[in-house]
Amino acid sequence: MFHRSVADGIHLVEHADVNCYIVEDGGRLLLVDAGLPAMWRMTGEAIRQLGRSPRDIEALVLTHGHFDHVGFAARLQRELGVPIYVHPGDTYITAHPYRYKHEKNRLLYPIRYPRCIPILTRMTIAGALNVRGVSDVRSLQADMTPGLPGRPSIVYTPGHTEGHSALHFPDRDAVLTGDALVTLDPYTGTKGPHIVSAAATADTHQALESLTALAATGARFALPGHGEPWGDGVAAAVEQARRRGAS
């Protein structure tokens, strides 16, 4: 599903409870995260609805290297030659998107949290088990962001993964939080602001600590990797996430 203008010039493509974002900057486009393989066609259609072409994508930035964010990145690179940026701490899992650290056994979560079963089923149908990794990536560094469409500031938010990074767009009053802060946890089915459960988070203590960096942006809009956009201020979302803690 395509949602126009979830923040100024930022558009959401959502499918199977996974989000990716299109950022407009004049005629230039920035794609943030590549969702799941089934979202390739949907993203292309969304871009055309904006009156643009997929060839207007100047870069793909990955908030982190998990399979449900790497999605169609390899195809985007192969067919359109789009450069892919990711924090150096996530280079390995971007190339191997199923090999990542997590604190708890994922297999137990459908038993403890049966609400997650429909979510994980939808993700599977959308290609969650067939994601190709990408090894030809560029280093996401704070000092190179003025060259990216939208001129985002990189907010380092480790915990979910070692190199997890959010993108802050100060002039649009928005921060794309990736999985550092979500409003739907795919592994528990829980809605509302929180960190992703230990089923897919490398260090939940560090993930909770990284919420401070998100709150410091002062952004009104928090646009997560999973769940609905949050428009009541990232500080309020962080407060709720801290109260929830880790699951």
JOJO-V788538 format. One record per residue. N is the residue number from 1. RES is the residue in one small letter. PHI is phi in radians with two decimals (none if undefined). PSI is psi in radians with two decimals (999 if undefined). BURIAL is + if it has 9 or more other ideal C-beta (glycine too) atoms within 8 Angstrom, else -. Layout:
n->N res->RES phi->PHI psi->PSI burial->BURIAL
n->N res->RES phi->PHI psi->PSI burial->BURIAL
This chain:
n->1 res->m phi->none psi->2.45 burial->-
n->2 res->f phi->-1.85 psi->2.21 burial->+
n->3 res->h phi->-2.10 psi->1.96 burial->+
n->4 res->r phi->-1.31 psi->2.52 burial->-
n->5 res->s phi->0.88 psi->1.00 burial->-
n->6 res->v phi->-1.25 psi->-0.31 burial->+
n->7 res->a phi->-2.63 psi->3.04 burial->+
n->8 res->d phi->-1.03 psi->1.96 burial->-
n->9 res->g phi->1.23 psi->0.27 burial->+
n->10 res->i phi->-2.12 psi->2.21 burial->+
n->11 res->h phi->-2.14 psi->2.54 burial->+
n->12 res->l phi->-1.89 psi->2.29 burial->+
n->13 res->v phi->-1.95 psi->2.09 burial->+
n->14 res->e phi->-2.17 psi->2.35 burial->+
n->15 res->h phi->-2.74 psi->2.38 burial->+
n->16 res->a phi->0.97 psi->0.64 burial->+
n->17 res->d phi->1.14 psi->0.45 burial->+
n->18 res->v phi->-2.16 psi->2.40 burial->+
n->19 res->n phi->-2.03 psi->2.49 burial->+
n->20 res->c phi->-2.38 psi->2.84 burial->+
n->21 res->y phi->-2.27 psi->2.48 burial->+
n->22 res->i phi->-1.92 psi->2.17 burial->+
n->23 res->v phi->-1.93 psi->2.14 burial->+
n->24 res->e phi->-1.63 psi->2.46 burial->+
n->25 res->d phi->-2.54 psi->1.52 burial->+
n->26 res->g phi->1.14 psi->-2.19 burial->-
n->27 res->g phi->-1.60 psi->0.07 burial->-
n->28 res->r phi->-1.71 psi->2.58 burial->+
n->29 res->l phi->-2.21 psi->2.46 burial->+
n->30 res->l phi->-2.06 psi->2.31 burial->+
n->31 res->l phi->-1.83 psi->2.28 burial->+
n->32 res->v phi->-2.00 psi->1.98 burial->+
n->33 res->d phi->1.24 psi->2.68 burial->+
n->34 res->a phi->-2.11 psi->0.34 burial->+
n->35 res->g phi->0.88 psi->-2.31 burial->+
n->36 res->l phi->-2.04 psi->2.82 burial->+
n->37 res->p phi->-0.92 psi->-0.66 burial->+
n->38 res->a phi->-1.13 psi->-0.26 burial->+
n->39 res->m phi->-1.49 psi->-0.06 burial->+
n->40 res->w phi->-1.01 psi->-0.95 burial->+
n->41 res->r phi->-1.13 psi->-0.75 burial->-
n->42 res->m phi->-1.07 psi->-0.70 burial->+
n->43 res->t phi->-1.18 psi->-0.72 burial->+
n->44 res->g phi->-1.06 psi->-0.73 burial->+
n->45 res->e phi->-1.14 psi->-0.69 burial->+
n->46 res->a phi->-1.09 psi->-0.74 burial->+
n->47 res->i phi->-1.11 psi->-0.70 burial->+
n->48 res->r phi->-1.18 psi->-0.59 burial->+
n->49 res->q phi->-1.12 psi->-0.46 burial->-
n->50 res->l phi->-1.41 psi->-0.01 burial->+
n->51 res->g phi->1.42 psi->0.32 burial->-
n->52 res->r phi->-2.03 psi->3.09 burial->+
n->53 res->s phi->-2.07 psi->2.59 burial->-
n->54 res->p phi->-0.94 psi->-0.39 burial->+
n->55 res->r phi->-1.26 psi->-0.15 burial->-
n->56 res->d phi->-1.44 psi->-0.10 burial->+
n->57 res->i phi->-1.24 psi->2.05 burial->+
n->58 res->e phi->-1.59 psi->-0.41 burial->+
n->59 res->a phi->-2.85 psi->2.67 burial->+
n->60 res->l phi->-2.01 psi->2.18 burial->+
n->61 res->v phi->-1.89 psi->2.24 burial->+
n->62 res->l phi->-1.72 psi->2.19 burial->+
n->63 res->t phi->-1.15 psi->-0.51 burial->+
n->64 res->h phi->-2.93 psi->3.11 burial->+
n->65 res->g phi->-1.78 psi->0.27 burial->+
n->66 res->h phi->-1.15 psi->2.70 burial->+
n->67 res->f phi->-0.97 psi->-0.58 burial->+
n->68 res->d phi->-1.49 psi->0.19 burial->+
n->69 res->h phi->-2.16 psi->-0.40 burial->+
n->70 res->v phi->-1.45 psi->-0.57 burial->+
n->71 res->g phi->0.44 psi->-1.76 burial->+
n->72 res->f phi->-1.74 psi->0.34 burial->+
n->73 res->a phi->-1.03 psi->-0.76 burial->+
n->74 res->a phi->-1.08 psi->-0.70 burial->+
n->75 res->r phi->-1.18 psi->-0.70 burial->+
n->76 res->l phi->-1.05 psi->-0.73 burial->+
n->77 res->q phi->-1.22 psi->-0.77 burial->+
n->78 res->r phi->-1.19 psi->-0.78 burial->-
n->79 res->e phi->-1.54 psi->-0.51 burial->-
n->80 res->l phi->-2.08 psi->-0.11 burial->+
n->81 res->g phi->1.19 psi->0.45 burial->-
n->82 res->v phi->-1.30 psi->2.24 burial->+
n->83 res->p phi->-1.23 psi->2.54 burial->+
n->84 res->i phi->-2.06 psi->2.27 burial->+
n->85 res->y phi->-2.00 psi->2.40 burial->+
n->86 res->v phi->-2.67 psi->2.63 burial->+
n->87 res->h phi->-1.07 psi->2.48 burial->+
n->88 res->p phi->-0.95 psi->-0.51 burial->-
n->89 res->g phi->-1.16 psi->-0.27 burial->+
n->90 res->d phi->-1.99 psi->0.22 burial->+
n->91 res->t phi->-1.03 psi->-0.74 burial->+
n->92 res->y phi->-1.13 psi->-0.85 burial->-
n->93 res->i phi->-1.29 psi->-0.35 burial->+
n->94 res->t phi->-1.14 psi->-0.64 burial->+
n->95 res->a phi->-1.36 psi->-0.46 burial->+
n->96 res->h phi->-2.31 psi->1.29 burial->-
n->97 res->p phi->-1.22 psi->-0.02 burial->+
n->98 res->y phi->-1.88 psi->-0.04 burial->-
n->99 res->r phi->-1.85 psi->1.55 burial->-
n->100 res->y phi->-2.51 psi->2.72 burial->+
n->101 res->k phi->-1.33 psi->2.51 burial->-
n->102 res->h phi->-2.66 psi->2.60 burial->+
n->103 res->e phi->-1.36 psi->-0.55 burial->+
n->104 res->k phi->-2.21 psi->2.79 burial->+
n->105 res->n phi->-1.21 psi->2.07 burial->-
n->106 res->r phi->-1.12 psi->-0.52 burial->+
n->107 res->l phi->-1.15 psi->-0.35 burial->-
n->108 res->l phi->-1.46 psi->-0.30 burial->-
n->109 res->y phi->-1.18 psi->-0.69 burial->+
n->110 res->p phi->-1.08 psi->-0.43 burial->+
n->111 res->i phi->-1.34 psi->-0.78 burial->-
n->112 res->r phi->-1.32 psi->-0.58 burial->-
n->113 res->y phi->-2.27 psi->1.33 burial->+
n->114 res->p phi->-1.06 psi->-0.30 burial->-
n->115 res->r phi->-1.12 psi->-0.32 burial->+
n->116 res->c phi->-1.39 psi->-0.30 burial->+
n->117 res->i phi->-1.06 psi->-0.84 burial->-
n->118 res->p phi->-1.08 psi->-0.62 burial->-
n->119 res->i phi->-1.13 psi->-0.87 burial->+
n->120 res->l phi->-1.14 psi->-0.55 burial->+
n->121 res->t phi->-1.14 psi->-0.80 burial->-
n->122 res->r phi->-1.07 psi->-0.71 burial->+
n->123 res->m phi->-1.11 psi->-0.70 burial->+
n->124 res->t phi->-1.10 psi->-0.80 burial->+
n->125 res->i phi->-1.07 psi->-0.57 burial->-
n->126 res->a phi->-1.42 psi->0.08 burial->+
n->127 res->g phi->1.82 psi->0.31 burial->+
n->128 res->a phi->-1.07 psi->-0.39 burial->+
n->129 res->l phi->-1.68 psi->0.08 burial->-
n->130 res->n phi->-2.29 psi->0.75 burial->-
n->131 res->v phi->-1.63 psi->2.27 burial->+
n->132 res->r phi->-1.56 psi->2.34 burial->-
n->133 res->g phi->-1.32 psi->2.93 burial->+
n->134 res->v phi->-2.29 psi->2.16 burial->+
n->135 res->s phi->-1.80 psi->-0.37 burial->-
n->136 res->d phi->-1.53 psi->1.48 burial->-
n->137 res->v phi->-2.21 psi->2.81 burial->+
n->138 res->r phi->-1.87 psi->2.65 burial->-
n->139 res->s phi->-1.32 psi->2.22 burial->-
n->140 res->l phi->-1.47 psi->1.91 burial->+
n->141 res->q phi->-2.16 psi->2.57 burial->-
n->142 res->a phi->-1.05 psi->-0.60 burial->-
n->143 res->d phi->-1.42 psi->-0.10 burial->-
n->144 res->m phi->-1.75 psi->-0.09 burial->-
n->145 res->t phi->-1.18 psi->-0.44 burial->+
n->146 res->p phi->-1.00 psi->-0.40 burial->-
n->147 res->g phi->-1.44 psi->-0.19 burial->-
n->148 res->l phi->-1.49 psi->2.55 burial->+
n->149 res->p phi->-0.96 psi->2.35 burial->+
n->150 res->g phi->1.51 psi->-0.23 burial->+
n->151 res->r phi->0.82 psi->1.00 burial->+
n->152 res->p phi->-1.26 psi->2.68 burial->+
n->153 res->s phi->-1.65 psi->2.38 burial->+
n->154 res->i phi->-1.52 psi->2.22 burial->+
n->155 res->v phi->-1.97 psi->1.89 burial->+
n->156 res->y phi->-1.26 psi->2.13 burial->+
n->157 res->t phi->-2.35 psi->1.14 burial->+
n->158 res->p phi->-1.21 psi->2.83 burial->+
n->159 res->g phi->2.37 psi->-1.07 burial->+
n->160 res->h phi->-1.02 psi->-0.82 burial->+
n->161 res->t phi->-2.40 psi->2.97 burial->+
n->162 res->e phi->-1.13 psi->-0.63 burial->-
n->163 res->g phi->-1.91 psi->0.31 burial->+
n->164 res->h phi->-0.98 psi->2.38 burial->+
n->165 res->s phi->-2.43 psi->2.40 burial->+
n->166 res->a phi->-1.74 psi->2.87 burial->+
n->167 res->l phi->-2.14 psi->2.15 burial->+
n->168 res->h phi->-1.85 psi->2.25 burial->+
n->169 res->f phi->-1.97 psi->1.54 burial->+
n->170 res->p phi->-1.00 psi->-0.71 burial->-
n->171 res->d phi->-1.30 psi->-0.15 burial->-
n->172 res->r phi->-1.94 psi->0.03 burial->+
n->173 res->d phi->0.99 psi->0.71 burial->+
n->174 res->a phi->-2.44 psi->2.55 burial->+
n->175 res->v phi->-2.25 psi->2.22 burial->+
n->176 res->l phi->-1.55 psi->1.94 burial->+
n->177 res->t phi->-1.57 psi->-0.13 burial->+
n->178 res->g phi->0.98 psi->-2.29 burial->+
n->179 res->d phi->-1.85 psi->0.23 burial->+
n->180 res->a phi->-1.23 psi->-0.48 burial->+
n->181 res->l phi->-2.61 psi->2.13 burial->+
n->182 res->v phi->-2.17 psi->2.86 burial->+
n->183 res->t phi->-1.97 psi->0.14 burial->+
n->184 res->l phi->-2.65 psi->2.17 burial->+
n->185 res->d phi->-1.66 psi->1.98 burial->+
n->186 res->p phi->-1.06 psi->-0.40 burial->+
n->187 res->y phi->-1.60 psi->-0.19 burial->+
n->188 res->t phi->-2.20 psi->-0.31 burial->+
n->189 res->g phi->1.35 psi->0.13 burial->+
n->190 res->t phi->-1.35 psi->2.35 burial->+
n->191 res->k phi->-1.80 psi->2.80 burial->-
n->192 res->g phi->1.79 psi->2.83 burial->-
n->193 res->p phi->-1.14 psi->2.26 burial->+
n->194 res->h phi->-2.95 psi->2.97 burial->+
n->195 res->i phi->-1.43 psi->2.79 burial->+
n->196 res->v phi->-1.24 psi->2.52 burial->+
n->197 res->s phi->-1.05 psi->2.90 burial->+
n->198 res->a phi->-1.14 psi->-0.18 burial->+
n->199 res->a phi->-1.09 psi->-0.45 burial->+
n->200 res->a phi->-2.35 psi->0.18 burial->+
n->201 res->t phi->-1.96 psi->2.31 burial->+
n->202 res->a phi->-1.22 psi->-0.70 burial->+
n->203 res->d phi->-2.59 psi->1.70 burial->+
n->204 res->t phi->-1.17 psi->-0.57 burial->+
n->205 res->h phi->-1.09 psi->-0.80 burial->-
n->206 res->q phi->-1.17 psi->-0.64 burial->+
n->207 res->a phi->-1.07 psi->-0.71 burial->+
n->208 res->l phi->-1.17 psi->-0.66 burial->+
n->209 res->e phi->-1.11 psi->-0.63 burial->-
n->210 res->s phi->-1.22 psi->-0.24 burial->+
n->211 res->l phi->-1.07 psi->-0.47 burial->+
n->212 res->t phi->-1.04 psi->-0.71 burial->-
n->213 res->a phi->-1.16 psi->-0.63 burial->+
n->214 res->l phi->-1.18 psi->-0.79 burial->+
n->215 res->a phi->-1.05 psi->-0.61 burial->+
n->216 res->a phi->-1.13 psi->-0.34 burial->-
n->217 res->t phi->-1.19 psi->-0.47 burial->+
n->218 res->g phi->1.17 psi->0.26 burial->-
n->219 res->a phi->-1.18 psi->2.57 burial->+
n->220 res->r phi->-1.33 psi->-0.74 burial->-
n->221 res->f phi->-1.78 psi->2.22 burial->+
n->222 res->a phi->-1.93 psi->2.04 burial->+
n->223 res->l phi->-1.94 psi->1.82 burial->+
n->224 res->p phi->-1.57 psi->2.94 burial->+
n->225 res->g phi->-1.32 psi->-0.38 burial->+
n->226 res->h phi->-2.47 psi->2.35 burial->+
n->227 res->g phi->1.73 psi->3.10 burial->+
n->228 res->e phi->-1.36 psi->2.61 burial->-
n->229 res->p phi->-1.00 psi->2.60 burial->+
n->230 res->w phi->-1.98 psi->2.18 burial->+
n->231 res->g phi->-2.04 psi->0.24 burial->-
n->232 res->d phi->-1.83 psi->0.43 burial->-
n->233 res->g phi->1.65 psi->2.26 burial->+
n->234 res->v phi->-1.14 psi->-0.51 burial->+
n->235 res->a phi->-1.09 psi->-0.71 burial->-
n->236 res->a phi->-1.17 psi->-0.66 burial->+
n->237 res->a phi->-1.13 psi->-0.73 burial->+
n->238 res->v phi->-1.09 psi->-0.72 burial->+
n->239 res->e phi->-1.04 psi->-0.76 burial->-
n->240 res->q phi->-1.15 psi->-0.72 burial->+
n->241 res->a phi->-1.10 psi->-0.68 burial->+
n->242 res->r phi->-1.13 psi->-0.69 burial->+
n->243 res->r phi->-1.14 psi->-0.63 burial->-
n->244 res->r phi->-1.23 psi->-0.64 burial->+
n->245 res->g phi->1.24 psi->-2.63 burial->-
n->246 res->a phi->-1.88 psi->2.62 burial->+
n->247 res->s phi->-2.18 psi->999 burial->+
